[in-house]
Amino acid sequence: MFQNLTSSSNDTGWWLALAATVVCCLAIVGAIGTLAYRRLRQQKLCLDTAVDNMSQGLTMFDRSGRLVLCNWRYIEMYGLSADVIRPGCTVDQVVAHRIETGSLTVRDAESYADQRQTTLVHGTTVSKIFELPDDRAVMVTRRPMRGGGWVATHEDITERRQAEARIAHMAHHDALTGLANRVLLRELLDAALTRVRRGQRLAVLYLDLDHFKSINDTLGHTIGDALLMAVADRLRGCLRETDTLARLGGDEFAILQTAIEQPTDAALLAQRLREAVTTPHDIDGHHILADVSIGISLAPNDGADAGQLLERADMAMYAAKSDGRGTFRYFEPEMNERAKARHAMTLDLHRALANDEFELHYQPLVNLERNEICSCEALLRWNHPERGMILPGEFIPVAEEAGLIAPIGEWALRTACAEAASWPDGVTVAVNVSPAQFREQTLALTVVGALGASGISARRLAIEITEAVLMRNNDTTMATLHQLRDLGVQIVMDDFGTGYSSLSYLRSFPFDKIKIDRSFISDISSMGDANAIVQAAISIASNMNMTTTAEGVETEEQLATIRALGCTEMQGYLFSRPLRGAEIIRLFQTHADAAARAA
């Protein structure tokens, strides 16, 4: 009995152990299932969060065309109802709802169907941009899924396309005026030339505002920019819809005039353009008078290449400027030769500066009270190795275009001071300084360097400036003038009376001397306007403690008249032509010997 009891107890323990094991296993399985469920739920939550926070709309359809998944961005993008667009609805229901709410046209719905069919049949990814009725642009991309169905993303690319359009516009248009730029003009001109080859004619007009730099320097860049915009508006008003107006940069414009009947059509347009530009401009309280020089090239007469036509219109414009500005000229073959000569001279000027081909000649100024040489004006000459002596009137305009005026002017200043060191102590040297040298903003340092290297005192140097320098009338220019004056350098206004505001500029700066332009001296007599102007200039200068110099005195009658009017000094061929450095020293000696004998 005891044995049987023992056996029965062992069986019971085994069953209890087995039951405990089963319970434990079930608990583990349950725990694993719960963990997996939680992980799955967490992953679904993360997926839902990611999908709903996409910047793109997202839809997923099964192989039967029923909606499996749709994010909130899709609903929001098209203004749809979440009660209609929900899992289980068909693609046809989605399309119908979008047509009903106005985010899809019937025509685009057909395109939608074609795109979907391509994806399903060929298993390829298809993208297409749809223009929405509210002017938005949406790129729809469909990708096939394994087992059928597809996923579609909807990306609103409106801002991107607008940015691309702005960039494309900027690449082809001028930022200030909104006109076509040089790039777009070339493209349109190339296209127009294909029609020329079929028998049509066209004209290219190259425009440059006259004296714009002076306006810009005087009134400032803000007024200058406003003037450019005003001119652009007026020019645009002179054109047909088939013509193109472009701004090439600075104050230069160009016009493509298409389908002209006769070459005179371009001349008539040029006249209308000038009339529009020359009508006075009222800008920010400033009354501005502008004018324009225009060059014209014709196709096919003057070429069938865009670059060639623009270049030849530019040459014609330069010819218009050379003829006195404010006019127009057609291109002529000899202009091409002049342009080549100008280019060759530019290269020669670079070489001349490097090879020391420039030299200075000096024309004396005579004090009329003491009858002695008191100063000499330094006059630039170019001793060309092949062409001989070239006067500044021929090469200075080219040097200005080439940007060489500042270095040439610095050379002249240093050389004049160095050569004046061997002159009598009471004789000053006068050097002309261009507006370009003031723009460099280092003129005062250059003067100090020239005086230091030569050893002459500042009182023996006179800087001659024209009204063009004063027209800048900005703080930097005036500060430079005062710096030079503080050094002891004399400041002289050259060509007095030829500008519009010469008298007003006498009040802006305390000049030491004014030089009355030779145009008044050549016409001077006992009667007449020139006499009255010279008399007025001398009186004003005397009242302001300024010396007056009469330029271009060539006859005894002129000398007698300026003496009688009270002029302080004279300069001209009556006393001496401009002389080289060695010759001017001999003149000093000759003049000194004559004075000694007279004494």
C-alpha positions in Angstrom: 0.0 0.0 0.0 2.8 2.3 0.8 4.4 1.6 -2.5 1.3 2.3 -4.4 0.8 5.5 -2.5 4.3 6.6 -3.3 3.8 5.9 -7.0 0.6 7.9 -7.0 2.4 10.9 -5.4 5.1 10.9 -8.0 2.5 11.0 -10.8 0.8 13.9 -9.2 4.1 15.9 -9.0 4.9 15.2 -12.6 1.5 16.5 -13.7 1.9 19.5 -11.5 5.3 20.3 -13.0 4.0 19.8 -16.5 1.1 22.1 -15.8 3.4 24.7 -14.5 5.6 24.4 -17.5 2.6 24.8 -19.9 1.4 27.8 -17.9 4.9 29.4 -18.1 5.1 28.8 -21.8 1.7 30.3 -22.4 2.7 33.3 -20.4 5.9 33.7 -22.4 4.0 33.3 -25.7 1.4 35.8 -24.5 4.2 38.2 -23.5 5.9 37.8 -26.9 2.6 38.4 -28.7 1.9 41.5 -26.6 5.4 42.9 -27.3 5.0 42.1 -31.1 1.6 43.8 -31.1 3.0 46.8 -29.3 5.9 47.0 -31.7 3.6 46.7 -34.7 1.4 49.3 -33.3 4.3 51.6 -32.7 5.6 51.1 -36.2 2.1 51.8 -37.6 2.0 55.0 -35.6 5.4 56.1 -36.8 4.4 55.3 -40.4 1.1 57.2 -40.1 3.0 60.2 -38.6 5.5 60.1 -41.4 2.9 59.9 -44.1 0.7 62.6 -42.6 3.7 64.9 -42.3 4.9 64.5 -45.9 5.1 67.7 -48.0 3.7 65.7 -50.9 0.2 64.3 -51.2 0.2 60.4 -51.2 -2.4 57.9 -52.4 -2.2 54.1 -52.6 -4.6 52.0 -54.7 -4.9 48.2 -54.8 -5.1 46.2 -58.0 -8.9 46.7 -58.1 -8.5 50.4 -58.0 -9.7 50.9 -54.4 -8.0 53.4 -52.1 -5.8 51.7 -49.5 -4.0 54.7 -48.1 -4.4 58.5 -48.3 -2.5 61.1 -46.3 -3.9 64.4 -45.0 -1.7 66.5 -47.3 -3.5 65.0 -50.3 -6.9 66.0 -48.9 -5.6 69.5 -48.0 -3.9 70.0 -51.3 -7.0 69.6 -53.4 -9.6 70.8 -50.8 -11.3 67.4 -50.7 -13.7 65.9 -48.1 -12.3 63.2 -45.8 -15.7 61.6 -45.6 -15.5 60.9 -49.4 -11.8 60.2 -49.8 -11.3 57.3 -47.4 -10.0 53.7 -47.7 -12.2 51.6 -49.8 -13.5 54.2 -52.2 -12.7 53.7 -55.9 -10.4 55.7 -58.1 -13.4 56.8 -60.2 -15.1 58.1 -57.0 -11.9 60.1 -56.2 -11.8 61.5 -59.7 -15.4 62.4 -59.7 -15.0 64.2 -56.3 -12.1 66.2 -57.6 -14.0 67.3 -60.7 -16.9 68.2 -58.4 -14.7 70.3 -56.1 -12.9 72.1 -59.0 -9.4 70.7 -58.5 -9.5 68.6 -61.7 -10.8 69.3 -65.2 -12.5 66.7 -67.3 -9.6 66.9 -69.8 -7.0 66.3 -67.1 -9.1 63.4 -65.8 -8.7 61.8 -69.1 -4.9 62.4 -68.9 -5.0 60.9 -65.4 -6.6 57.7 -66.8 -3.9 57.5 -69.6 -1.2 57.9 -67.0 -2.7 55.2 -64.7 -3.1 52.8 -67.7 0.6 53.3 -68.6 1.6 52.5 -65.1 -0.6 49.4 -64.8 0.0 47.9 -68.3 3.7 48.6 -68.7 4.7 48.6 -65.0 6.6 51.9 -65.4 6.9 55.0 -63.3 5.2 57.9 -65.0 5.4 61.6 -64.0 3.3 64.5 -65.4 2.7 68.1 -64.5 -0.9 69.3 -64.2 -2.0 72.9 -64.2 -4.8 73.4 -61.7 -7.6 75.8 -62.3 -6.3 78.1 -59.5 -3.0 78.5 -61.4 -1.1 76.0 -59.2 1.1 73.4 -60.8 1.3 69.9 -59.4 3.6 67.1 -60.4 1.9 63.7 -60.2 4.2 60.6 -60.1 2.7 57.1 -60.3 4.8 54.0 -59.4 3.5 50.4 -59.8 3.4 48.0 -56.8 4.1 44.3 -56.7 1.0 42.3 -57.0 -0.9 45.1 -58.7 -2.0 48.6 -57.7 0.0 51.8 -57.6 1.3 54.5 -55.4 1.0 58.2 -56.5 2.7 61.2 -55.0 1.4 64.7 -55.7 3.9 67.6 -55.3 2.9 71.2 -55.5 5.7 72.7 -57.6 4.2 76.2 -58.1 6.8 78.1 -56.0 9.6 76.1 -57.6 8.4 76.9 -61.1 7.9 80.6 -60.2 11.5 80.6 -58.9 12.8 79.0 -62.1 10.8 81.5 -64.1 12.3 84.3 -62.2 15.8 83.0 -62.7 15.1 82.5 -66.4 13.8 86.0 -66.6 16.8 87.4 -64.8 19.1 85.6 -67.2 17.4 87.3 -70.1 16.4 90.7 -68.8 17.9 93.8 -67.3 17.4 94.1 -63.6 16.8 97.8 -63.5 14.5 98.4 -66.4 13.0 94.9 -67.0 14.0 95.2 -70.7 15.6 92.4 -72.7 19.4 92.1 -72.1 22.2 91.5 -74.5 21.7 87.7 -74.3 18.0 87.8 -75.2 18.6 90.4 -77.9 21.1 88.1 -79.5 18.7 85.2 -79.4 15.9 87.3 -80.9 18.2 88.8 -83.5 19.4 85.3 -84.6 15.8 84.2 -85.0 14.9 87.3 -87.0 17.9 86.8 -89.3 16.3 83.5 -90.5 13.5 85.6 -91.9 16.0 87.9 -93.5 17.3 85.0 -95.4 13.8 84.5 -96.8 13.7 88.1 -98.1 12.7 90.3 -95.1 14.7 93.3 -93.9 15.6 94.5 -90.4 17.4 97.3 -88.6 19.5 97.4 -85.5 19.6 100.7 -83.7 22.3 101.3 -81.1 21.6 104.1 -78.6 23.8 105.9 -76.1 22.6 108.7 -73.9 24.7 111.9 -74.3 26.4 113.3 -71.2 24.7 110.7 -68.9 27.9 110.3 -66.9 27.8 114.0 -66.0 24.2 113.7 -64.9 25.0 110.6 -62.9 28.0 112.2 -61.2 26.2 115.5 -60.5 22.8 114.3 -59.3 23.8 110.8 -58.0 23.2 107.2 -59.1 19.6 107.2 -57.7 18.5 110.0 -60.1 20.6 108.4 -62.8 18.8 105.1 -62.4 15.4 106.9 -62.4 16.4 108.7 -65.6 17.3 105.3 -67.3 13.9 103.9 -66.3 12.1 106.9 -67.6 14.0 106.8 -70.9 13.3 103.1 -71.2 9.6 103.8 -70.9 9.7 106.5 -73.5 11.7 104.4 -75.9 9.3 101.5 -75.5 6.4 103.8 -76.4 7.9 104.4 -79.8 8.0 100.8 -80.9 5.7 98.3 -82.5 4.8 95.0 -80.8 7.1 93.2 -83.2 10.1 95.3 -82.2 12.4 94.6 -79.3 14.1 97.1 -76.9 17.1 96.0 -74.9 19.4 97.6 -72.4 22.9 96.5 -73.0 24.4 98.1 -69.9 25.1 101.5 -68.5 23.3 104.1 -70.6 23.4 102.0 -73.8 20.2 100.6 -75.4 19.6 98.7 -78.6 16.5 98.2 -80.7 15.7 95.3 -83.1 13.3 96.7 -85.7 11.9 93.9 -87.8 10.1 93.7 -91.1 11.0 97.1 -92.4 10.1 98.1 -95.9 12.8 100.7 -96.6 16.0 101.8 -94.9 14.3 105.1 -94.2 12.0 103.3 -91.7 14.9 103.1 -89.3 15.6 106.8 -89.7 12.0 107.7 -89.0 12.2 105.6 -85.9 15.5 107.2 -84.8 13.8 110.6 -85.1 10.9 109.5 -82.9 13.3 108.1 -80.4 15.2 111.4 -80.1 12.0 113.4 -79.8 10.9 111.1 -77.0 14.2 111.3 -75.1 14.8 115.1 -75.5 11.4 116.0 -74.0 12.5 117.3 -70.5 12.4 114.9 -67.6 11.1 115.9 -64.2 12.7 113.4 -61.7 12.4 113.9 -58.0 12.3 117.6 -58.4 15.1 117.8 -60.9 14.5 119.2 -64.4 16.7 117.1 -66.6 17.5 117.5 -70.3 18.7 114.4 -72.1 19.7 113.5 -75.6 20.8 110.4 -77.4 23.2 109.4 -80.2 22.0 106.6 -82.4 23.8 104.2 -84.8 21.9 102.1 -87.4 22.9 98.9 -89.2 20.7 97.1 -91.7 20.3 93.5 -92.7 21.1 92.1 -95.1 23.0 95.2 -96.4 25.4 95.5 -93.5 25.7 91.8 -92.6 23.7 88.7 -91.8 25.3 87.9 -88.4 23.9 89.2 -85.1 27.3 90.1 -83.7 28.4 91.9 -86.8 25.2 93.9 -87.0 25.5 95.0 -83.3 29.1 95.9 -83.8 28.4 98.0 -86.9 25.5 99.8 -85.3 27.8 100.5 -82.4 30.4 102.0 -84.9 27.7 104.1 -86.4 26.7 105.4 -82.9 30.3 106.4 -82.3 30.3 108.3 -85.6 27.1 110.1 -84.4 28.8 111.1 -81.2 31.9 112.3 -83.2 29.6 114.5 -85.4 28.4 116.4 -82.3 26.0 114.0 -80.5 22.3 114.2 -80.5 21.9 112.7 -84.0 21.9 109.4 -85.8 24.1 107.8 -88.4 23.9 104.8 -90.7 26.8 102.4 -90.8 29.2 103.1 -93.6 32.2 100.8 -94.6 34.8 103.4 -93.7 33.5 103.4 -90.1 34.9 99.9 -89.9 38.4 101.2 -90.8 38.1 104.0 -88.2 37.1 101.4 -85.6 40.1 99.3 -86.5 42.3 102.4 -86.2 40.8 103.2 -82.8 41.6 99.7 -81.7 45.1 99.9 -83.0 45.6 103.2 -81.2 44.4 101.7 -78.0 47.1 99.0 -78.2 49.7 101.6 -79.1 48.7 103.7 -76.1 49.4 100.8 -73.8 52.8 100.4 -75.4 53.4 104.1 -75.3 53.0 104.2 -71.5 55.3 101.3 -71.1 57.9 102.6 -73.5 57.9 106.2 -72.3 56.7 107.6 -75.6 54.9 110.6 -74.0 56.5 114.0 -73.5 55.5 117.3 -72.1 55.7 120.7 -73.9 55.3 123.9 -71.9 53.5 127.1 -72.8 54.4 130.1 -70.7 52.0 132.5 -68.9 53.1 136.1 -68.7 52.2 138.4 -65.8 51.0 141.6 -67.5 51.9 143.9 -64.7 55.5 142.8 -64.3 55.8 141.6 -68.0 57.6 138.4 -66.9 57.0 134.7 -67.1 55.1 133.6 -64.0 54.0 130.1 -64.9 54.1 127.4 -67.6 51.2 125.0 -68.5 52.3 121.4 -69.2 50.8 120.1 -72.4 50.9 116.4 -73.2 52.3 115.1 -76.5 52.7 111.6 -77.8 55.8 111.0 -79.9 54.6 107.9 -81.8 57.5 105.8 -83.2 55.8 105.6 -86.7 53.4 108.5 -86.9 55.5 111.1 -85.2 54.0 113.8 -82.8 50.3 113.2 -82.0 48.3 116.0 -80.3 46.1 115.2 -77.3 42.9 116.0 -79.2 43.4 112.8 -81.2 44.5 110.3 -78.6 42.9 111.6 -75.3 39.3 110.4 -76.2 40.8 106.9 -77.1 42.7 106.9 -73.8 39.6 107.7 -71.9 37.7 104.8 -73.5 40.7 102.5 -72.7 40.9 103.6 -69.1 44.4 105.0 -69.5 43.8 108.6 -68.6 44.6 108.1 -64.9 48.0 106.5 -65.4 48.9 108.9 -68.2 47.8 111.8 -66.0 49.9 110.6 -63.1 53.0 110.3 -65.4 52.4 113.9 -66.6 52.1 115.2 -63.0 55.3 113.5 -61.8 57.3 114.5 -65.0 56.1 118.2 -64.8 57.2 118.5 -61.2 60.6 116.9 -62.0 61.3 119.2 -64.9 60.1 122.3 -63.1 62.7 121.7 -60.4 65.3 123.2 -62.8 63.3 126.3 -63.5 63.6 129.7 -61.8 62.2 129.6 -58.3 59.4 132.0 -59.0 57.9 130.1 -62.0 55.1 127.6 -61.3 54.1 124.6 -63.3 50.4 124.0 -64.2 49.2 120.5 -64.8 45.7 119.5 -66.1 44.0 116.9 -64.0 41.1 114.9 -65.5 37.9 113.7 -63.7 39.2 110.2 -64.0 42.1 111.0 -61.7 39.7 112.4 -59.1 37.7 109.1 -59.3 40.8 107.2 -58.4 40.6 109.0 -55.0 44.4 108.8 -54.7 45.2 112.2 -56.3 46.4 113.9 -53.1 48.8 111.1 -52.5 50.1 111.2 -56.0 50.7 115.0 -55.7 52.5 114.5 -52.5 54.7 111.9 -54.1 55.4 114.0 -57.1 56.4 117.0 -55.0 58.5 114.9 -52.7 60.4 113.2 -55.6 61.0 116.5 -57.4 61.9 118.6 -54.4 59.8 121.6 -55.5 57.5 123.4 -53.0 53.7 123.0 -53.2 53.3 126.7 -54.0 55.0 126.1 -57.4 52.4 123.5 -58.5 49.0 124.5 -60.0 46.3 122.0 -60.7 44.0 122.9 -63.5 40.5 121.4 -63.5 37.5 121.9 -65.8 33.8 122.1 -65.0 33.6 118.3 -65.6 35.5 117.7 -62.4 33.2 120.0 -60.4 30.0 118.5 -61.8 30.6 115.5 -59.6 30.4 117.9 -56.7 30.5 115.1 -54.2 32.2 115.0 -50.8 35.1 113.0 -52.1 35.9 115.5 -54.9 35.6 118.5 -52.7 37.7 116.9 -49.9 40.5 116.1 -52.4 40.4 119.8 -53.6 40.7 121.0 -50.0 43.5 118.6 -49.3 45.5 119.9 -52.3 44.7 123.5 -51.2 45.9 122.8 -47.7 49.2 121.5 -49.1 49.7 124.8 -50.7 48.9 123.7 -54.2 47.1 126.3 -56.4 43.7 125.3 -57.8 42.8 126.8 -61.2 39.5 126.6 -63.1 40.3 126.0 -66.8 38.2 127.0 -69.8 36.1 129.4 -67.7 32.8 130.4 -69.4 32.3 127.3 -71.6 30.2 125.4 -69.1 26.6 125.8 -67.9 27.5 126.6 -64.3 30.9 128.2 -64.3 29.8 131.1 -62.2 28.1 129.0 -59.6 31.2 126.8 -59.2 33.2 129.9 -58.2 31.1 129.9 -55.1 31.6 126.2 -54.3 35.4 126.4 -54.0 38.0 129.2 -53.4 40.0 129.0 -56.7 43.3 130.8 -57.0 42.9 131.5 -60.7 40.4 131.3 -63.5 41.5 130.9 -67.1 39.1 132.7 -69.6 38.5 130.3 -72.5 40.2 131.2 -75.8 36.8 131.3 -77.6 36.1 134.6 -75.9 39.5 136.0 -76.5 39.5 135.3 -80.2 36.3 137.3 -80.6 37.3 140.1 -78.2 37.1 143.7 -79.4 36.3 147.1 -78.1 32.6 146.3 -78.5 30.5 143.0 -78.4 29.3 140.2 -76.2 32.8 138.6 -75.8 34.1 141.8 -74.4 31.3 142.1 -71.9 31.8 138.4 -70.8 35.5 138.9 -70.3 35.0 142.1 -68.4 32.4 140.4 -66.1 34.8 137.4 -65.5 37.7 139.7 -64.6 35.5 141.8 -62.3 34.1 138.7 -60.5 37.6 137.2 -60.1 39.0 140.5 -58.8 36.3 140.8 -56.2 37.0 137.2 -55.1 40.8 137.7 -55.0 41.4 135.4 -57.9 44.0 135.8 -60.7 42.7 135.9 -64.3 44.5 134.4 -67.3 43.4 135.1 -70.9 44.0 132.0 -73.0 44.8 132.0 -76.7 46.1 135.6 -77.1 47.5 135.9 -80.6 47.4 139.5 -81.6 48.5 142.8 -80.2 45.0 144.1 -80.3 43.8 141.2 -78.1 46.6 141.9 -75.7 45.8 145.6 -75.5 42.1 144.9 -74.9 42.7 142.4 -72.0 45.2 144.8 -70.5 42.6 147.6 -70.6 40.0 145.3 -69.0 42.3 144.5 -66.1 43.3 140.9 -66.9 46.2 139.6 -64.7 48.0 137.2 -67.1 48.1 136.2 -70.7 48.9 132.9 -72.5 49.1 132.4 -76.2 51.2 132.3 -79.5 51.7 136.1 -79.3 54.3 135.4 -76.7 55.3 131.8 -77.3 54.1 128.5 -78.7 54.4 125.4 -76.4 58.1 124.4 -76.1 60.0 121.3 -75.1 61.7 121.2 -71.7 65.1 122.2 -72.9 63.6 125.0 -75.1 61.6 126.5 -72.2 64.8 126.8 -70.1 66.5 128.7 -72.9 63.4 131.0 -73.1 63.7 131.7 -69.3 67.3 132.7 -69.9 66.5 134.8 -73.0 63.6 136.6 -71.2 65.8 137.2 -68.1 68.6 138.6 -70.2 66.2 140.9 -72.0 64.7 142.1 -68.7 68.2 142.8 -67.4 69.1 144.9 -70.5 65.9 146.8 -70.2 66.7 147.6 -66.6 
